[in-house]
């Protein structure tokens, strides 16, 4: 069973590539007919509210898969589970087609633009996507059956015929089936268990509307308005509904399913009994009200056959003002070049006001201890927390007084072969420490680093060569320079490092973020793979697929008025097919 789950995850990973990328502007989020079949109390939802240009997006990323090895799934072919082989066959058909988007769409029967949805009916996951040639999709499943020896059973509910594939072993007490159906040009994939009643299947297959639908709830419009997302694609996890399900027997569809599932267990104690008490229900409900949802939406979007660029925000909403205010006080400085994912090969920055860390964490610690909780698991957690005071942090952060952030950026590098060995020819990089008084901070550090005892840094930006101090050999190609540039203590190498250091000198300290990480895959891996090829050594197939991988990504973390924000940016450009 475990191998089946792993293989199914592979399929989900392949499909996930276009759930993340969403499109355009539109009207009210509730004006989508499919939302009438999604219950308002769904714990999880992710939906494309306007047509997404799937063909153009696949064209922009297809060049990244030209080097994909044909035998990459050889090990998975050896799975002893028929259903494992079934999923691998589907994934292989997907990977064979992704190099040619037109072929991929034709193979799976998908139109040029799609509106995928994934949500749950209680605990039952449902996935929907547009199809314009459903026979082509059935052919994909037929091939997977032939490759694996798996067979399906045809069934009918209402006016919908559907395929059922048994996922569980014959010996399993709980029978789990994978279901596929098509109605009105929409392909639906879902599951069937002992909890899947006919009315639930009717809702999943678009036969019966939800009694209280997501369309009528206004939830999606509220998320878009609150967070300033583009009016096209929204995702959320509803913490309130999940807590309801865990703490009560019948407050929503998920809680009813959990109650039936636990009642069907003939042995063992109810694992939810401890929190299904009036005290736990009240306290967990209050916590969920303070942290109601995790939501996601796009803030930037642009897709063409030549380039795809999108930015998304994932927000853990909170109404806990003391914790939110404490976290905001900890925000520090992130250099401006971190916003440009095309300017570096790899960059990482931490923005943190060190002076505020201990007071802020103490404020959060104090808030988490009031009011005193009664619910047994929460009370135990609160008791353990009370013994972990963050006040001692002040002793350590005092050594870094005035620090607002630090960053590391690799701008360029060249490698060469010498006597069948690889070595760096040059490196352009920048390391920065941003502080209110970087000169004072440097002088404080010097007693702990004897090699720096004789180094004197001028406030005018003049640099000191650290090569003799660090005893770096000239053939290494690195000449680190140390300087104070404005409010930043910097160490740089190469002309590009110097240029970025001078640019950073003009930046004043501001509280603009907490964390940022970016990478350019092509710039990172292509030089190294070229060297391997030049050396005559065999290049592993898994590494070949990384060559000329034309994609840049960025992740960030920050805090705003709505909650904790995880940012994500992805940029991919079409490359010439090999």
N, C-alpha and C positions, 0 to 999 in steps of 0.2 A: 504493500500500500504506500509505503514511504517513497518508493521509486516512482510510483504514479504521480504523487504530489510534486516531486522534483521535476518530472517531465512536463506536468501541467504548468509549473512555474516558468518553464522555458517559453511556452506559448504565450503566457501572460506578459513576459518581458518583451517579446517581439511586438505584441499588440500595443504595449504601453508607450512605444515611441510616438504614436500619434494621438494618444489621449492627452499627453502633456501639451502638444502644440495646438493652439486654438486660434480662431479667426475673428476678424472684422468687428463691425458695430451692428447693432440691431435694435429692435423695439423692445417692449417689455419682455422680461425673461419668462413670465407666466404664459405667454402667447404661443407655447409649443404644445401641440396635441399630445405628444408622448408623456408629458408631465401629468396628464390626467390619470395615468395608470401608476404613478409613483405616489405612495402614501406620504403624507406630511410628516409622519413620525419615523421615516426611514433613518436609521442611524448613520448611514453613509450614502453619499451621492457624488457623482462626478459626471457632468453632462456638457456636451457641445451644443450650445443653444442656437448657433448659426452655422451654415455649411462650412466645413473646413476643407481647403483645397489640397486633398490628399495626394493627388498626382503630382502637383507642383512641389509639394514638400518632399515627396520621395525622390523626385528628380534632383533636388538640391542636396540630398544626402547620399544618393546612390553611389557617387564616386568613392565614398569612404568604404564601400564594400567590394570594390573591384578586386582587391587582393585577398578576399575572404577565402580560406582554404576549403576545398571541396570535401576533405576528409575530417573536418573539424569535429564532427559528431560521431566519429568512429567508435569511441568508447560507449556512447549512449546506444549505438546500434546493438550492443551486446547485452542490453537489459533483458533480464529473464521474464519480465512482466509484459504480456501482450499489450496492455493499455499504455505502458511506458513506450513501447515501440510505435504505438498508434500516434502518440503526441509528438514523438521524434519525427515521424514521417511528415506530419503537418508542418513542423518547424523547418524541416529540410526543404519542403516545397516553398515555404516563405523565403528562405535564404537564397534559393535558386532564382527566385523572381525579383528580389530586391535590387539586384544589379541592373535590372531593366524595369522601371516602374510600370510601363504599359503592360508588360508581361505579367507582373505581379497582380495588377488590378484585374486583368483578364482571367488569370488562374483562379483567383478567389471570388470573381464575380462582383467586384466592388466598383462603384461609380467614381468619377473624377473628384467629386466632393461628397463628404460623409458627415453624419452627425452621430457619433458614438455616445452611448450612455452606459454607465455602470452604477448600480445602486443595490440596495438590499430590501427585500420584503421581510422585515424582521431580521432573521439570520440568513435568509435565502438570497444568495447573490444572483443578480440578473445583469447580463450584458447584451446590449442592442447596438446594431450598426446597419446602415443602409446596404442593400444589395440590389443590383439591377439584372444580374444573371444568376439566379439561385441555382440553376442546374450546374453551373461551373463550381459553385461551392460544394454541392453534393458530390461532384466528381473528386474534389480534394479529399473529402471524407471517405469516398469509395476506395481511392488509392491507399489511404492510410489503413483501411480495413484489410486490403490485399497484402500490404507490407507487414502487417502485424498479426493477421489471423483473427482479429476482433470482428464481431458482427453486431448489428443493431436490431432493435425491435421497433416496428412501426406501430404507432398508436394514434389515437384521435381524441381530442377534447373540443367540444363545440364544433366550429367549422375549421379547426386547425389540425393538420396532420403533423406529427413530430417524430423525430428519431430519439431512441433511448439507448444509451450505452452503459453497461454495468461497470462501475468503477471499483466496487468493493469485492473482496474475495468471497468465494462460495461459503466459506466457513464463518464469515463475519456476521455478527448478530444484527448489526444495523446495515441495511442495504442502501447504497448510495449510487445514483445514476446521473449521468451527464446527458442533458437534453438539448436538442437543436430543433428550432421551428422557424417557419417563415410566414409572415402575414403582412399583406399590403406593402411589400418591398422592404420590410424590416426583418433582419435575421436576429433571432433571440437565442442566447445560450444561457442555460440555467441548470439547476440540479434538482433531484428528487430524493427525498428521504421519507422516513415514516411520518415526519411532521408536515410534509408537503400535501396539503389537502387540495381537492379539485378547485375550490374557489381561489386558492393561492396561485395555482397554475394558470387559471383563466386570467388573473391579473397580470401575471408574468408574460403571457403570450399576447396581451393586448386585446383580450376578449371582454374583460370586465374592468370597469374603471374603479379606482380607489375611492372608498366612501368619503374620505377626507384627503384630498389630493395635494401634492406639492404645488401644483399650478395655482390652486385657490388660496394657499397659505401666505403668499407674499414673501416667503423666506429668501428666495433667490434675489428678488428686487432689493430687499433689505441689505443683503450682503454686498451687492454691487454698489449701492448708495453709500453704505458705511465705510467701505474700504477703497472706493474709487477705482474698482476694477473695470476693465473693458466689458461691455455688455454682450458677451459672446459665450463664455465658458466659465462655469463655476463648479467648485468642489467643496464639500464640507463633511466633517464628522461631528455629529450632534452628541455632545457629552451629556446633555440633560436627558435625552431619550435612553442613552446607555445606562445611566444611573437609575432611571426609572425601572429598566428591565432587571437590573441586578438586585434592587432593593424591594421590589413588589412582585406579586404573583400575576397580576393581570392589567397593569396600567397601560401597556401598549402591546403591539404584535410581538415584539421580541421577548417581552417578559412572559407572554402566554406560551410561546414556543419553549423557552427555557423551563418553565414550570412543567410542561408536558414531558420534556426530555428527562428532567430530573425524576419525575414521577414514574417513568418507565424503567428507571434503574432499580432492579430488585434488591441490590445489596449496597451497603455503604451509606454513610451519612450525607445529607444534603449539604454540598459545599457552600451554598449560599445562605444557609440558615443563620450564620453568624452575623451577616449584614442585613438580613431581612427582618430587622427589628424596628420598632418605632423610633428608637434613638438613632440608629444608623441611617434609617431612611431620611430623617429630618436633617441630620448633619451632612450626609453625602449630597442631599438635594441642595443644601445651602452652598456647598463647595462647588457643585456643578453650576449653580446660578452665577457664581463669581467667575467661573471659567467655562462659559457655555458651549463654545464651538471651536473647532479648528477649521479654518476656511482657506480657500486658495482661488486665485484668479490671475488673469494676465494683466500686466501693466504696459507691455509693449508687444507689438505683433507685426511682422512683415514676412510674407512668404512669396517667393517666386521660384521659377525653375532654376535660377542661378544662385539664389541665396535665401536662407531662412534665418530669421532673427526673432527671438521671443524672450520676454522677461516675465517671470511670475513671482507672486508673493504668497507665502504660506503664513497665515497669522493665527497664533493661538490667542484667542480673544480672552480678555480678562476685564472684570469690573472692580478688581481689588486695587484701589487707588494707592494705599500705602506701599504695596509691593511694586506697583508700576512706577511710582515716584522714586523709589529707592533704586530700581534698575536704571531709570533714566539718568540719575545722578552719576552712575558708573560709566556712562558713555564717554568715549575718548575721541582721539583724532585718527582719521584714516586719510592717507595722502590722496591727492586728486587723481594721480595716474592709475590708481586702482580701479577707477570707473571705466577706463579704456581697456577692453579685453584684447585689443589688437596691439597694445604697446609693449607687452612683455611676453616672455615664454612661460614664466611661472611667477606668481606673486602671492604673498600672504601678508596680511596686516592685522594687528590686534589693536583696537582702540579701547583704552581703559584709563580712566582717571584714577591713578593709584591712591591719591589722597582720599578718595571717596569710597574705596572698596570696603574697608573695615566698617565705617559707619553705615553704609548701605546694607551690607550683609547682616549687620546687627539689627537694623530696622526690620529686615525681612524675617530674621530669626524671632524677634519679639512679636511680630504680627502673627506668625504661624503658631504661637503658643497661646493665643487668645481668640475666642473664648476657650475655656477648658473643655475638651471633648469628652463625651460619655461613651460613645460607640467603642466597643472593646478594641478592634484593630486600630482605629484612629487614636484612641487614648494611649495605646502602647507605642505607636509611632511618635506621638507628641512627647511622651515621657523620654524616649530615646533621644529625640531632638534637643530636649532641654539640657542634656548633658554635653552637647557639642557646641558650645558658645564660640562664635567667630571673633570675639574680642581680641584674642591673642594675635590675630592677623596684623593688628596695628603695629606690633613690634617688628614685623618683617617688611611691611609696606613702607615703614618710615625710612628705610634705606634707599627707597626709590622715590623720594619726595619730589613732587612736581611732574612726574612722568605722565604723559597723556597717550602714549602709544608707541608701537614699534612696527617696522615693516621689513620684508625681505623681497627683493625683486631680481630675477634673472632675466637680463635683457637680450643677451646674445652669447653664443659660445661656438668655438670651432675646435674640432678634434682632428688629429692626424695619426698616421701609423708610422712607427719607427722601430725597425728591427722586429717586425711582426708583433709589436705591442702598440696599444692605443694610449695617446696622451693628449692633454689639453694643449691647444695652440694659443688660445686667447679666451678670456671671459669678460663680459660686460655685465656688471651687477651692482646693486646698491642695497646696503643695509642701513636703516635709519632708526634712531631713537629720538622721539619728539618729547620735549620737556620745557617747562617754564624757564629753566636756567640750565641749559645743557653743559655749560662750562663748569659750573659748580658740581653738577652730577659726575662729570668726568674726573674732576679732582678728588671726589669722594671715593671713586672706584680705584684710583691709582694705587693706594696703599695695599689693595688686595691683589694687584697684578704687578709684581716687581718689574716685569719687562717694560711696563709703561712709565716707570718712575721718572725717566728723563724726557718724556714727551711733553712738549709745551704746545698747546693749541691756541691760535689767535682767534679773536672774535671777528676778524675781517674775512674769514673763509679760506685763508691759506691752508694748504693741506700738508700733511706729513706722510712720507713714504714709510709704510710698515714692513716692507720686504726684508730689510736687514734685521729688524727686531724679531720677525716671525721666522727668519732664516728659510725663506722660500726659494727653491732653486729657480734660476732664470728660465730654464726650459719648460717650467710648468705653465708659463704664459699668464701668470696672475701678478699684478702689481697693486696691492691694496693701498689705498690712500685714506687717511683719517683727517676729518675736518669738522669744524662747526659751521653750519650753513643756517643762518637765521636762528630759529628755535629748534634746530635739529642737529644732533650729533650723527654724522654720517661716515660710513666706510664704503668706498666705491672702487671699482676697477674698470678700466677701459674708457674710451671717449664717450660712449653712450651712458655709462655710469656717471661720468662727470656732468654731462648735460642734464641728466635727470636730477642730480644733486643740486645743481644751480637753480633748476626750476623749483625744486622743493624749498629752497632758501626763501623764496618769496611767499610761501604759504604760512599764514598765521594759524596758530592753534585754535581749533574749534571743536565742539562736541558734535561730531557728524556720523558716528557709527561705533560698532563694537567688534566686528570681525568681517574679513573679506579674504577670499581665496579664488584665484583664477589660474587657468592653464590653457596653453595652446598646444594641442596634441601633435599637430604637424611639425611645429618648430621644435618640440621636445624630442620626438622619436626619429624624424627623417634623417638628421645628420648622423645619428648613431647607427642606423640601419645601413646608410650609405657606406660608412666605414667598414661595417661587417662584410658588405658585398665586395668592397675594394680589397679586403684582406684575403679573399678567396675562401674564407670559412663558410660552411653551410649556414644559411639563415633559417631558423625555425619558421614553419608556416604560420604559427600564431603571431610571430613578430612581423612577418611580411604585411599582414593586414593593417598594421599600424602606420606603414609608410604612406606619406602623402595624405594622412587622415586630416582632412581640412575642417577641423571643428575647434571652437573655442568655448569654454564654459567658465562660469563664475558662480560662486556661492557666497552668501553673506548672512550676517545675523545682526539684528538691531532691535530697538524697542521704540514703539510710537504710542500715541494716545489710545490705540485700540488693543495693544497687546504685544506679544513677542513675535517678531517678524523674521522669517527665513526667506531670503531672496535667492532667486535662481535665474541665470541668464544662459542661453545657448545660442550660438551662432555657427551656422554651417554653410559652406560655399561649395557649389558644384565643381568637381574637378574632371579633367579630361579622362575618359575611360581608357584603361590600359589594354 
